[in-house]
Amino acid sequence: MKCPRCGGLMVSDRLQDLKDSTGFIHFYGVRCLVCGEILDPTILENREKHQLASVN
């Protein structure tokens, strides 16, 4: 998979964040080895919602 930001290589990664409302601390996503961009299902969903809202 290529990074949408820089075109670099994206790799699967187990990531850690502060405990959120779902109770999870660890989550899985993909991270770019070049620029550090991180994508997971929540990020992609939020970006899609934002793009749809800006069109309307």
PDB file of N, CA, C and O in Angstrom:
ATOM      1  N   MET A   1       0.855  -1.183   0.000  1.00  0.00           N
ATOM      2  CA  MET A   1       0.000   0.000   0.000  1.00  0.00           C
ATOM      3  C   MET A   1       0.889   1.230   0.000  1.00  0.00           C
ATOM      4  O   MET A   1       1.895   1.281   0.708  1.00  0.00           O
ATOM      5  N   LYS A   2       0.510   2.224  -0.802  1.00  0.00           N
ATOM      6  CA  LYS A   2       1.256   3.480  -0.864  1.00  0.00           C
ATOM      7  C   LYS A   2       0.591   4.540   0.006  1.00  0.00           C
ATOM      8  O   LYS A   2      -0.635   4.599   0.106  1.00  0.00           O
ATOM      9  N   CYS A   3       1.405   5.364   0.625  1.00  0.00           N
ATOM     10  CA  CYS A   3       0.923   6.451   1.471  1.00  0.00           C
ATOM     11  C   CYS A   3       0.206   7.494   0.619  1.00  0.00           C
ATOM     12  O   CYS A   3       0.731   7.931  -0.405  1.00  0.00           O
ATOM     13  N   PRO A   4      -1.007   7.896   1.045  1.00  0.00           N
ATOM     14  CA  PRO A   4      -1.731   8.915   0.281  1.00  0.00           C
ATOM     15  C   PRO A   4      -1.095  10.303   0.393  1.00  0.00           C
ATOM     16  O   PRO A   4      -1.369  11.185  -0.422  1.00  0.00           O
ATOM     17  N   ARG A   5      -0.251  10.490   1.399  1.00  0.00           N
ATOM     18  CA  ARG A   5       0.357  11.806   1.611  1.00  0.00           C
ATOM     19  C   ARG A   5       1.665  11.974   0.831  1.00  0.00           C
ATOM     20  O   ARG A   5       1.874  13.001   0.184  1.00  0.00           O
ATOM     21  N   CYS A   6       2.558  10.953   0.893  1.00  0.00           N
ATOM     22  CA  CYS A   6       3.876  11.112   0.274  1.00  0.00           C
ATOM     23  C   CYS A   6       4.219  10.031  -0.743  1.00  0.00           C
ATOM     24  O   CYS A   6       5.220  10.145  -1.449  1.00  0.00           O
ATOM     25  N   GLY A   7       3.396   8.976  -0.828  1.00  0.00           N
ATOM     26  CA  GLY A   7       3.669   7.894  -1.769  1.00  0.00           C
ATOM     27  C   GLY A   7       4.614   6.838  -1.230  1.00  0.00           C
ATOM     28  O   GLY A   7       4.982   5.905  -1.945  1.00  0.00           O
ATOM     29  N   GLY A   8       5.012   6.980   0.035  1.00  0.00           N
ATOM     30  CA  GLY A   8       5.925   6.021   0.658  1.00  0.00           C
ATOM     31  C   GLY A   8       5.249   4.706   0.998  1.00  0.00           C
ATOM     32  O   GLY A   8       4.047   4.543   0.792  1.00  0.00           O
ATOM     33  N   LEU A   9       6.024   3.774   1.518  1.00  0.00           N
ATOM     34  CA  LEU A   9       5.532   2.445   1.864  1.00  0.00           C
ATOM     35  C   LEU A   9       4.776   2.473   3.187  1.00  0.00           C
ATOM     36  O   LEU A   9       5.281   2.972   4.193  1.00  0.00           O
ATOM     37  N   MET A  10       3.542   1.926   3.175  1.00  0.00           N
ATOM     38  CA  MET A  10       2.727   1.806   4.382  1.00  0.00           C
ATOM     39  C   MET A  10       2.859   0.379   4.912  1.00  0.00           C
ATOM     40  O   MET A  10       2.787  -0.582   4.145  1.00  0.00           O
ATOM     41  N   VAL A  11       3.051   0.245   6.220  1.00  0.00           N
ATOM     42  CA  VAL A  11       3.181  -1.074   6.843  1.00  0.00           C
ATOM     43  C   VAL A  11       2.164  -1.196   7.974  1.00  0.00           C
ATOM     44  O   VAL A  11       1.804  -0.210   8.616  1.00  0.00           O
ATOM     45  N   SER A  12       1.708  -2.429   8.205  1.00  0.00           N
ATOM     46  CA  SER A  12       0.796  -2.692   9.328  1.00  0.00           C
ATOM     47  C   SER A  12       1.544  -2.460  10.630  1.00  0.00           C
ATOM     48  O   SER A  12       2.734  -2.755  10.738  1.00  0.00           O
ATOM     49  N   ASP A  13       0.832  -1.926  11.620  1.00  0.00           N
ATOM     50  CA  ASP A  13       1.470  -1.617  12.892  1.00  0.00           C
ATOM     51  C   ASP A  13       0.452  -1.704  14.024  1.00  0.00           C
ATOM     52  O   ASP A  13      -0.731  -1.425  13.831  1.00  0.00           O
ATOM     53  N   ARG A  14       0.919  -2.090  15.191  1.00  0.00           N
ATOM     54  CA  ARG A  14       0.104  -2.050  16.404  1.00  0.00           C
ATOM     55  C   ARG A  14       0.458  -0.739  17.093  1.00  0.00           C
ATOM     56  O   ARG A  14       1.607  -0.523  17.479  1.00  0.00           O
ATOM     57  N   LEU A  15      -0.522   0.121  17.244  1.00  0.00           N
ATOM     58  CA  LEU A  15      -0.289   1.475  17.739  1.00  0.00           C
ATOM     59  C   LEU A  15      -0.893   1.637  19.127  1.00  0.00           C
ATOM     60  O   LEU A  15      -1.765   0.868  19.530  1.00  0.00           O
ATOM     61  N   GLN A  16      -0.428   2.627  19.842  1.00  0.00           N
ATOM     62  CA  GLN A  16      -0.894   2.869  21.205  1.00  0.00           C
ATOM     63  C   GLN A  16      -1.346   4.309  21.327  1.00  0.00           C
ATOM     64  O   GLN A  16      -0.703   5.222  20.810  1.00  0.00           O
ATOM     65  N   ASP A  17      -2.466   4.503  22.021  1.00  0.00           N
ATOM     66  CA  ASP A  17      -3.020   5.832  22.227  1.00  0.00           C
ATOM     67  C   ASP A  17      -3.545   5.901  23.654  1.00  0.00           C
ATOM     68  O   ASP A  17      -3.561   4.897  24.366  1.00  0.00           O
ATOM     69  N   LEU A  18      -3.963   7.064  24.059  1.00  0.00           N
ATOM     70  CA  LEU A  18      -4.602   7.192  25.359  1.00  0.00           C
ATOM     71  C   LEU A  18      -5.902   6.407  25.353  1.00  0.00           C
ATOM     72  O   LEU A  18      -6.526   6.248  24.304  1.00  0.00           O
ATOM     73  N   LYS A  19      -6.304   5.925  26.488  1.00  0.00           N
ATOM     74  CA  LYS A  19      -7.548   5.160  26.582  1.00  0.00           C
ATOM     75  C   LYS A  19      -8.714   6.048  26.142  1.00  0.00           C
ATOM     76  O   LYS A  19      -8.905   7.143  26.671  1.00  0.00           O
ATOM     77  N   ASP A  20      -9.485   5.564  25.171  1.00  0.00           N
ATOM     78  CA  ASP A  20     -10.605   6.355  24.666  1.00  0.00           C
ATOM     79  C   ASP A  20     -11.923   5.828  25.217  1.00  0.00           C
ATOM     80  O   ASP A  20     -11.940   4.970  26.100  1.00  0.00           O
ATOM     81  N   SER A  21     -13.007   6.340  24.697  1.00  0.00           N
ATOM     82  CA  SER A  21     -14.331   5.980  25.213  1.00  0.00           C
ATOM     83  C   SER A  21     -14.674   4.509  24.982  1.00  0.00           C
ATOM     84  O   SER A  21     -15.556   3.968  25.649  1.00  0.00           O
ATOM     85  N   THR A  22     -13.980   3.855  24.039  1.00  0.00           N
ATOM     86  CA  THR A  22     -14.238   2.433  23.807  1.00  0.00           C
ATOM     87  C   THR A  22     -13.492   1.561  24.800  1.00  0.00           C
ATOM     88  O   THR A  22     -13.758   0.362  24.890  1.00  0.00           O
ATOM     89  N   GLY A  23     -12.557   2.145  25.550  1.00  0.00           N
ATOM     90  CA  GLY A  23     -11.785   1.395  26.529  1.00  0.00           C
ATOM     91  C   GLY A  23     -10.513   0.781  25.980  1.00  0.00           C
ATOM     92  O   GLY A  23      -9.787   0.105  26.708  1.00  0.00           O
ATOM     93  N   PHE A  24     -10.233   1.006  24.700  1.00  0.00           N
ATOM     94  CA  PHE A  24      -9.042   0.424  24.097  1.00  0.00           C
ATOM     95  C   PHE A  24      -7.855   1.375  24.178  1.00  0.00           C
ATOM     96  O   PHE A  24      -8.003   2.588  24.027  1.00  0.00           O
ATOM     97  N   ILE A  25      -6.689   0.812  24.417  1.00  0.00           N
ATOM     98  CA  ILE A  25      -5.450   1.589  24.407  1.00  0.00           C
ATOM     99  C   ILE A  25      -4.664   1.267  23.140  1.00  0.00           C
ATOM    100  O   ILE A  25      -4.073   2.158  22.531  1.00  0.00           O
ATOM    101  N   HIS A  26      -4.655   0.014  22.748  1.00  0.00           N
ATOM    102  CA  HIS A  26      -3.935  -0.408  21.552  1.00  0.00           C
ATOM    103  C   HIS A  26      -4.911  -0.565  20.389  1.00  0.00           C
ATOM    104  O   HIS A  26      -6.058  -0.971  20.575  1.00  0.00           O
ATOM    105  N   PHE A  27      -4.441  -0.240  19.201  1.00  0.00           N
ATOM    106  CA  PHE A  27      -5.249  -0.427  18.006  1.00  0.00           C
ATOM    107  C   PHE A  27      -4.317  -0.751  16.845  1.00  0.00           C
ATOM    108  O   PHE A  27      -3.107  -0.533  16.920  1.00  0.00           O
ATOM    109  N   TYR A  28      -4.889  -1.263  15.793  1.00  0.00           N
ATOM    110  CA  TYR A  28      -4.107  -1.622  14.618  1.00  0.00           C
ATOM    111  C   TYR A  28      -4.419  -0.677  13.475  1.00  0.00           C
ATOM    112  O   TYR A  28      -5.560  -0.259  13.280  1.00  0.00           O
ATOM    113  N   GLY A  29      -3.389  -0.356  12.735  1.00  0.00           N
ATOM    114  CA  GLY A  29      -3.538   0.513  11.583  1.00  0.00           C
ATOM    115  C   GLY A  29      -2.344   0.334  10.673  1.00  0.00           C
ATOM    116  O   GLY A  29      -1.611  -0.650  10.774  1.00  0.00           O
ATOM    117  N   VAL A  30      -2.158   1.283   9.793  1.00  0.00           N
ATOM    118  CA  VAL A  30      -0.987   1.280   8.922  1.00  0.00           C
ATOM    119  C   VAL A  30      -0.248   2.597   9.119  1.00  0.00           C
ATOM    120  O   VAL A  30      -0.850   3.640   9.372  1.00  0.00           O
ATOM    121  N   ARG A  31       1.092   2.516   8.994  1.00  0.00           N
ATOM    122  CA  ARG A  31       1.948   3.681   9.209  1.00  0.00           C
ATOM    123  C   ARG A  31       2.926   3.788   8.051  1.00  0.00           C
ATOM    124  O   ARG A  31       3.462   2.780   7.590  1.00  0.00           O
ATOM    125  N   CYS A  32       3.158   5.001   7.582  1.00  0.00           N
ATOM    126  CA  CYS A  32       4.097   5.242   6.495  1.00  0.00           C
ATOM    127  C   CYS A  32       5.519   5.263   7.054  1.00  0.00           C
ATOM    128  O   CYS A  32       5.800   5.943   8.040  1.00  0.00           O
ATOM    129  N   LEU A  33       6.405   4.512   6.412  1.00  0.00           N
ATOM    130  CA  LEU A  33       7.802   4.477   6.842  1.00  0.00           C
ATOM    131  C   LEU A  33       8.558   5.750   6.483  1.00  0.00           C
ATOM    132  O   LEU A  33       9.622   6.012   7.044  1.00  0.00           O
ATOM    133  N   VAL A  34       8.030   6.539   5.561  1.00  0.00           N
ATOM    134  CA  VAL A  34       8.723   7.747   5.125  1.00  0.00           C
ATOM    135  C   VAL A  34       8.290   8.976   5.927  1.00  0.00           C
ATOM    136  O   VAL A  34       9.123   9.650   6.533  1.00  0.00           O
ATOM    137  N   CYS A  35       6.979   9.266   5.930  1.00  0.00           N
ATOM    138  CA  CYS A  35       6.508  10.509   6.565  1.00  0.00           C
ATOM    139  C   CYS A  35       5.822  10.308   7.916  1.00  0.00           C
ATOM    140  O   CYS A  35       5.595  11.277   8.640  1.00  0.00           O
ATOM    141  N   GLY A  36       5.485   9.045   8.267  1.00  0.00           N
ATOM    142  CA  GLY A  36       4.865   8.785   9.561  1.00  0.00           C
ATOM    143  C   GLY A  36       3.351   8.865   9.576  1.00  0.00           C
ATOM    144  O   GLY A  36       2.740   8.706  10.634  1.00  0.00           O
ATOM    145  N   GLU A  37       2.723   9.110   8.419  1.00  0.00           N
ATOM    146  CA  GLU A  37       1.257   9.145   8.340  1.00  0.00           C
ATOM    147  C   GLU A  37       0.676   7.862   8.930  1.00  0.00           C
ATOM    148  O   GLU A  37       1.164   6.769   8.639  1.00  0.00           O
ATOM    149  N   ILE A  38      -0.366   7.987   9.760  1.00  0.00           N
ATOM    150  CA  ILE A  38      -1.031   6.838  10.357  1.00  0.00           C
ATOM    151  C   ILE A  38      -2.478   6.823   9.888  1.00  0.00           C
ATOM    152  O   ILE A  38      -3.160   7.847   9.908  1.00  0.00           O
ATOM    153  N   LEU A  39      -2.937   5.650   9.466  1.00  0.00           N
ATOM    154  CA  LEU A  39      -4.322   5.468   9.050  1.00  0.00           C
ATOM    155  C   LEU A  39      -4.889   4.247   9.763  1.00  0.00           C
ATOM    156  O   LEU A  39      -4.228   3.216   9.883  1.00  0.00           O
ATOM    157  N   ASP A  40      -6.116   4.381  10.229  1.00  0.00           N
ATOM    158  CA  ASP A  40      -6.858   3.260  10.800  1.00  0.00           C
ATOM    159  C   ASP A  40      -8.312   3.462  10.401  1.00  0.00           C
ATOM    160  O   ASP A  40      -8.650   4.504   9.839  1.00  0.00           O
ATOM    161  N   PRO A  41      -9.176   2.501  10.674  1.00  0.00           N
ATOM    162  CA  PRO A  41     -10.578   2.647  10.248  1.00  0.00           C
ATOM    163  C   PRO A  41     -11.253   3.917  10.777  1.00  0.00           C
ATOM    164  O   PRO A  41     -12.050   4.522  10.059  1.00  0.00           O
ATOM    165  N   THR A  42     -10.960   4.329  11.989  1.00  0.00           N
ATOM    166  CA  THR A  42     -11.572   5.535  12.558  1.00  0.00           C
ATOM    167  C   THR A  42     -11.105   6.786  11.826  1.00  0.00           C
ATOM    168  O   THR A  42     -11.917   7.659  11.519  1.00  0.00           O
ATOM    169  N   ILE A  43      -9.827   6.885  11.546  1.00  0.00           N
ATOM    170  CA  ILE A  43      -9.294   8.038  10.817  1.00  0.00           C
ATOM    171  C   ILE A  43      -9.917   8.122   9.435  1.00  0.00           C
ATOM    172  O   ILE A  43     -10.341   9.193   9.002  1.00  0.00           O
ATOM    173  N   LEU A  44      -9.973   6.985   8.742  1.00  0.00           N
ATOM    174  CA  LEU A  44     -10.552   6.972   7.396  1.00  0.00           C
ATOM    175  C   LEU A  44     -12.025   7.359   7.418  1.00  0.00           C
ATOM    176  O   LEU A  44     -12.481   8.096   6.544  1.00  0.00           O
ATOM    177  N   GLU A  45     -12.775   6.871   8.403  1.00  0.00           N
ATOM    178  CA  GLU A  45     -14.197   7.212   8.527  1.00  0.00           C
ATOM    179  C   GLU A  45     -14.379   8.710   8.781  1.00  0.00           C
ATOM    180  O   GLU A  45     -15.240   9.344   8.172  1.00  0.00           O
ATOM    181  N   ASN A  46     -13.575   9.271   9.672  1.00  0.00           N
ATOM    182  CA  ASN A  46     -13.683  10.699   9.978  1.00  0.00           C
ATOM    183  C   ASN A  46     -13.319  11.560   8.777  1.00  0.00           C
ATOM    184  O   ASN A  46     -13.959  12.584   8.538  1.00  0.00           O
ATOM    185  N   ARG A  47     -12.309  11.164   8.023  1.00  0.00           N
ATOM    186  CA  ARG A  47     -11.931  11.919   6.828  1.00  0.00           C
ATOM    187  C   ARG A  47     -13.036  11.872   5.783  1.00  0.00           C
ATOM    188  O   ARG A  47     -13.317  12.870   5.119  1.00  0.00           O
ATOM    189  N   GLU A  48     -13.663  10.702   5.641  1.00  0.00           N
ATOM    190  CA  GLU A  48     -14.761  10.573   4.680  1.00  0.00           C
ATOM    191  C   GLU A  48     -15.933  11.465   5.080  1.00  0.00           C
ATOM    192  O   GLU A  48     -16.524  12.129   4.229  1.00  0.00           O
ATOM    193  N   LYS A  49     -16.274  11.484   6.368  1.00  0.00           N
ATOM    194  CA  LYS A  49     -17.366  12.340   6.853  1.00  0.00           C
ATOM    195  C   LYS A  49     -17.046  13.809   6.596  1.00  0.00           C
ATOM    196  O   LYS A  49     -17.916  14.578   6.187  1.00  0.00           O
ATOM    197  N   HIS A  50     -15.800  14.191   6.836  1.00  0.00           N
ATOM    198  CA  HIS A  50     -15.387  15.580   6.637  1.00  0.00           C
ATOM    199  C   HIS A  50     -15.490  15.975   5.166  1.00  0.00           C
ATOM    200  O   HIS A  50     -15.944  17.073   4.844  1.00  0.00           O
ATOM    201  N   GLN A  51     -15.066  15.077   4.274  1.00  0.00           N
ATOM    202  CA  GLN A  51     -15.138  15.368   2.845  1.00  0.00           C
ATOM    203  C   GLN A  51     -16.592  15.480   2.391  1.00  0.00           C
ATOM    204  O   GLN A  51     -16.919  16.357   1.592  1.00  0.00           O
ATOM    205  N   LEU A  52     -17.467  14.609   2.887  1.00  0.00           N
ATOM    206  CA  LEU A  52     -18.877  14.689   2.520  1.00  0.00           C
ATOM    207  C   LEU A  52     -19.508  15.970   3.034  1.00  0.00           C
ATOM    208  O   LEU A  52     -20.319  16.584   2.340  1.00  0.00           O
ATOM    209  N   ALA A  53     -19.145  16.380   4.242  1.00  0.00           N
ATOM    210  CA  ALA A  53     -19.705  17.613   4.820  1.00  0.00           C
ATOM    211  C   ALA A  53     -19.242  18.847   4.040  1.00  0.00           C
ATOM    212  O   ALA A  53     -20.003  19.803   3.891  1.00  0.00           O
ATOM    213  N   SER A  54     -18.022  18.834   3.551  1.00  0.00           N
ATOM    214  CA  SER A  54     -17.531  19.998   2.826  1.00  0.00           C
ATOM    215  C   SER A  54     -18.125  20.106   1.425  1.00  0.00           C
ATOM    216  O   SER A  54     -18.121  21.188   0.839  1.00  0.00           O
ATOM    217  N   VAL A  55     -18.635  19.003   0.880  1.00  0.00           N
ATOM    218  CA  VAL A  55     -19.279  19.003  -0.427  1.00  0.00           C
ATOM    219  C   VAL A  55     -20.690  19.578  -0.323  1.00  0.00           C
ATOM    220  O   VAL A  55     -21.159  20.265  -1.230  1.00  0.00           O
ATOM    221  N   ASN A  56     -21.360  19.289   0.790  1.00  0.00           N
ATOM    222  CA  ASN A  56     -22.759  19.743   0.961  1.00  0.00           C
ATOM    223  C   ASN A  56     -22.826  21.172   1.343  1.00  0.00           C
ATOM    224  O   ASN A  56     -23.918  21.711   1.525  1.00  0.00           O
TER     225      ASN A  56
END
